[in-house]
Amino acid sequence: MRKKHPSLKKNDKVIVLAGKDIWKIGSVIMVDSEKGRATVEKINIAKRHSKPGPNNAQGGIIEKEASIHISNLQLVCGRCAEPTRIGKKVLEDGSRTRVCKKCGEALNV
């Protein structure tokens, strides 16, 4: 079965549609297209217990962002500031760009 290419990219502004952080807005840190998951800044915070080591001298409980499934995220348009679907448009020079379905504005990344 062919996997769908994710429409989200790094530094996109997204809103969470499901889960414990519903309706929160954050910026995408990383996208894993193989698993269909994304890591969003300050969303889905998980606590990890760590031993002392070279990176963490004291050890203890560390809070970090866990990944969230892409189907639970929706892109927020920079112009109309609303959650929107993504369309694709071919420009005059032949390059392709993503556009907001609500206002038609090109999404720059």
Helices and strands as residue ranges (DSSP letters): E 13-16, E 25-32, E 37-40, E 45-50, E 60-65, E 67-69, G 70-72, E 73-75, E 86-90, E 96-100, E 106-107
